[in-house]
Amino acid sequence: MLELSLSTPSEIVKRLCERLRTERLARQMTQAEVAARAGIGTNTVSNLESGRNVGFENVIRVAMVLGRAHELENLFMPKLDSLDDILRYENSSTRHRVRRKSGDA
């Protein structure tokens, strides 16, 4: 299990990009094959694997090609441990932006 709380964002990006490359190689795919199937350029795949210019949409495209999109779908799933958590989560979906008070800047 990856402990993210002690990592910097750039360290996390580096590890994820290394895993992306490892997954591609495990599936015996070239960068060009992944790029063609994802609808992105080969240079984009190369940049993703090296941690340069990592766009989230491109990460998702490559994850889909590698059969790992389901893991991203669970990325921000709510943690619902009790009935109170469920009710709070359901109520938050109807929440609206709080208006500023007249004296606030």
C-alpha angles and dihedrals in degrees: 000000000000114000104214100173092079096044132090119233091252091053090052092049090050093052093045091049091049089052091049090055092046091050091050091050092046088056088049092236127145122228088249092055093050091046093051093048093045094047094239135109125273089239089057091055090047091050091048092052092050094045096246121135095352110189115192094224090054091050088053092049092052092044089054092052090049092049095247102110092109089068091056091048087063094049099104101020111148119255103236111181100152144022088259089057091051093049092047091050093049091048092049091062089066095043117121131206114281113244119236119249114245093251096051120103 
